[in-house]
Amino acid sequence: MTRRRAFQSLAALGLGAPLRAATSLPPATQASSVSKMMVAPKAGTSDIRLRPVTVAPERVIRTIVGLRPFRPSGFVVRGEEMRGKTVVHNYGHGGAGITLSWGTAHLAALEVQKTGQKEVAVVGAGAVGMATARLLVERGFRVSMYTRDLPPNTTSNIAGGQWFPFTFYDVDHLTPTFEEQFATALEFSYKRYQTMVGDYYGVRWLPNFQMADAPLPTNGLLSRTGPVFRMLPQFTELVPARHPFPFRYARRFDTMFIQPPIYLDAMLRELRISGVSVEVRDFRDAAEILALPEPVIVNCTGLGAKGLFGDEELIPIKGQLTILIPDDEVTYATMAPELYMFPRRDGIVLGGSHERGVWDLAPDLAETERVLTQHADIFRRMARPARVG
Ligand SMILES: Cc1cc2nc3c(=O)[nH]c(=O)nc-3n(C[C@H](O)[C@H](O)[C@H](O)COP(=O)(O)OP(=O)(O)OC[C@H]3O[C@@H](n4cnc5c(N)ncnc54)[C@H](O)[C@@H]3O)c2cc1C
């Protein structure tokens, strides 16, 4: 049931209506077993040439788990006066923190600018804290960073890294203010990441293939009518039986992929080069944070904000990734119901789990088996191309 609720929120975002309409799971995401959804492609009819992923237990190099910092009403970016200091919150990005980090950093920096102060503490060194610190430096602030964990030990290091906003609010909690903040953040992030494409930051464009046995949604974020559409170049519905996938319906769109181990290391390096001090500290409560010397504090503590600032809305959505040995010849990503495959330099990432309210960081062997079996089935049945498209 937790997974279903998580997918309802996912449906509302990625697979629902502009931001508002969809409240239930679209048919394309409801099927529970891959084999039920499979339509065998006719061998030799595909126009698209893709190297299938070889999925086998002996190719698994690690399984990792992370907790998405989810709030039903979406991320928080706002300023608050606390004991003579300004705290600017910037947390609660759910499954979209890599994607939206630069955009909410921009919104947070606007809040900081309102204070007229120049010395700022950024608490947290995940994707959100890093982008916030970087933008503040660019805008002339002196920044000190404080954090319990550094890469590779943040939730941001667990992310798959697709540039697309999934699972970051529930449709029945939407507010116009949030919609506006989201639109600004999305646009800003989209443009900023484009300046970072290349090996140094580990950002690249890849084709994505979304597939299902029922027609893919025609409204929602992942559609022609949603606000992300113009940020998804090459959006194309593929003709059934002319694509290689073992599902009836498939579409292509291109997105950026951010490889967290490369990206977060480069971000930290750049912050240090630009003069940001980084201190490892584990704050027990808000009072300890408010005792910092800086007059302005940006709270980028992700799920940590729940305990530190008493945000009851903040909950974890557990996600698990099973990583296969790298294969540089796989240069596309796939998304099927409750499954995704992202190729990265450090491995082929297989994911698709969303367990709402689960705090447990232990890998679930049954989930590993599901993701492996279902992906193996997809790639085994992918048609080998007869000609190059
Ligand atoms: C399996 C999985 C796949 C995902 N895939 C994607 C994806 O493809 N695309 C995407 O955009 N997003 C994805 N996400 C979501 C993304 O990982 C999160 O939204 C993002 O990491 C949140 O970033 P953050 O900086 O807010 O939090 P974090 O990375 O958790 O950073 C929080 C920081 O605050 C610090 N902190 C916390 N508490 C304290 C304290 N008490 N004292 C001092 N410091 C503290 C931590 O040490 C850490 O440095 C995925 C998540 C998971 C789990």
The ligand as an SDF file (V2000), in Angstrom:
LIG
                    3D

 53 58  0  0  0  0  0  0  0  0999 V2000
   16.9170    5.7170   -4.7450 C   0  0  0  0  0  0  0  0  0  0  0  0
   16.8300    7.2020   -5.0110 C   0  0  0  0  0  0  0  0  0  0  0  0
   16.8670    7.6550   -6.3140 C   0  0  0  0  0  0  0  0  0  0  0  0
   16.7520    9.0260   -6.5840 C   0  0  0  0  0  0  0  0  0  0  0  0
   16.8260    9.4590   -7.8750 N   0  0  0  0  0  0  0  0  0  0  0  0
   16.7610   10.7840   -8.1500 C   0  0  0  0  0  0  0  0  0  0  0  0
   16.8660   11.2550   -9.4960 C   0  0  0  0  0  0  0  0  0  0  0  0
   17.0480   10.4640  -10.4450 O   0  0  0  0  0  0  0  0  0  0  0  0
   16.7660   12.5960   -9.7150 N   0  0  0  0  0  0  0  0  0  0  0  0
   16.5740   13.4910   -8.6980 C   0  0  0  0  0  0  0  0  0  0  0  0
   16.4640   14.6870   -8.9570 O   0  0  0  0  0  0  0  0  0  0  0  0
   16.4860   13.0670   -7.3990 N   0  0  0  0  0  0  0  0  0  0  0  0
   16.5650   11.7500   -7.1110 C   0  0  0  0  0  0  0  0  0  0  0  0
   16.4820   11.3020   -5.7990 N   0  0  0  0  0  0  0  0  0  0  0  0
   16.1620   12.2730   -4.7480 C   0  0  0  0  0  0  0  0  0  0  0  0
   17.4010   12.9870   -4.2380 C   0  0  0  0  0  0  0  0  0  0  0  0
   18.3630   12.0550   -3.8380 O   0  0  0  0  0  0  0  0  0  0  0  0
   17.0220   13.8790   -3.0410 C   0  0  0  0  0  0  0  0  0  0  0  0
   15.9230   14.6940   -3.3670 O   0  0  0  0  0  0  0  0  0  0  0  0
   18.2190   14.7770   -2.7080 C   0  0  0  0  0  0  0  0  0  0  0  0
   19.3320   13.9750   -2.4070 O   0  0  0  0  0  0  0  0  0  0  0  0
   17.9300   15.7160   -1.5460 C   0  0  0  0  0  0  0  0  0  0  0  0
   19.0770   16.5090   -1.4090 O   0  0  0  0  0  0  0  0  0  0  0  0
   19.3910   17.3040   -0.0780 P   0  0  0  0  0  0  0  0  0  0  0  0
   20.6660   18.0370   -0.3180 O   0  0  0  0  0  0  0  0  0  0  0  0
   18.1790   18.0410    0.3430 O   0  0  0  0  0  0  0  0  0  0  0  0
   19.5730   16.1460    1.0170 O   0  0  0  0  0  0  0  0  0  0  0  0
   20.8390   15.2450    1.4190 P   0  0  0  0  0  0  0  0  0  0  0  0
   21.5870   14.7780    0.2300 O   0  0  0  0  0  0  0  0  0  0  0  0
   20.3000   14.2340    2.3770 O   0  0  0  0  0  0  0  0  0  0  0  0
   21.7620   16.2470    2.1910 O   0  0  0  0  0  0  0  0  0  0  0  0
   21.4160   16.7100    3.4850 C   0  0  0  0  0  0  0  0  0  0  0  0
   22.6540   17.2270    4.1520 C   0  0  0  0  0  0  0  0  0  0  0  0
   22.2860   17.7440    5.4310 O   0  0  0  0  0  0  0  0  0  0  0  0
   23.1560   17.2190    6.4010 C   0  0  0  0  0  0  0  0  0  0  0  0
   22.4720   17.1020    7.6840 N   0  0  0  0  0  0  0  0  0  0  0  0
   21.3060   16.4920    7.9640 C   0  0  0  0  0  0  0  0  0  0  0  0
   21.0440   16.5470    9.2730 N   0  0  0  0  0  0  0  0  0  0  0  0
   22.0850   17.1960    9.8410 C   0  0  0  0  0  0  0  0  0  0  0  0
   22.4090   17.5560   11.1750 C   0  0  0  0  0  0  0  0  0  0  0  0
   21.6360   17.2160   12.2090 N   0  0  0  0  0  0  0  0  0  0  0  0
   23.5700   18.2300   11.4060 N   0  0  0  0  0  0  0  0  0  0  0  0
   24.4040   18.5620   10.3700 C   0  0  0  0  0  0  0  0  0  0  0  0
   24.1320   18.2470    9.0880 N   0  0  0  0  0  0  0  0  0  0  0  0
   22.9820   17.5750    8.8240 C   0  0  0  0  0  0  0  0  0  0  0  0
   23.5490   15.8560    5.8590 C   0  0  0  0  0  0  0  0  0  0  0  0
   24.7280   15.3970    6.4740 O   0  0  0  0  0  0  0  0  0  0  0  0
   23.7240   16.1620    4.3810 C   0  0  0  0  0  0  0  0  0  0  0  0
   25.0020   16.6900    4.1300 O   0  0  0  0  0  0  0  0  0  0  0  0
   16.6100    9.9460   -5.5070 C   0  0  0  0  0  0  0  0  0  0  0  0
   16.6140    9.4810   -4.2040 C   0  0  0  0  0  0  0  0  0  0  0  0
   16.7190    8.1280   -3.9410 C   0  0  0  0  0  0  0  0  0  0  0  0
   16.7410    7.6490   -2.5180 C   0  0  0  0  0  0  0  0  0  0  0  0
  1  2  1  0
  2  3  1  0
  2 52  2  0
  3  4  2  0
  4  5  1  0
  4 50  1  0
  5  6  2  0
  6  7  1  0
  6 13  1  0
  7  8  2  0
  7  9  1  0
  9 10  1  0
 10 11  2  0
 10 12  1  0
 12 13  2  0
 13 14  1  0
 14 15  1  0
 14 50  1  0
 15 16  1  0
 16 17  1  0
 16 18  1  0
 18 19  1  0
 18 20  1  0
 20 21  1  0
 20 22  1  0
 22 23  1  0
 23 24  1  0
 24 25  2  0
 24 26  1  0
 24 27  1  0
 27 28  1  0
 28 29  2  0
 28 30  1  0
 28 31  1  0
 31 32  1  0
 32 33  1  0
 33 34  1  0
 33 48  1  0
 34 35  1  0
 35 36  1  0
 35 46  1  0
 36 37  1  0
 36 45  1  0
 37 38  2  0
 38 39  1  0
 39 40  1  0
 39 45  2  0
 40 41  1  0
 40 42  2  0
 42 43  1  0
 43 44  2  0
 44 45  1  0
 46 47  1  0
 46 48  1  0
 48 49  1  0
 50 51  2  0
 51 52  1  0
 52 53  1  0
M  END
$$$$
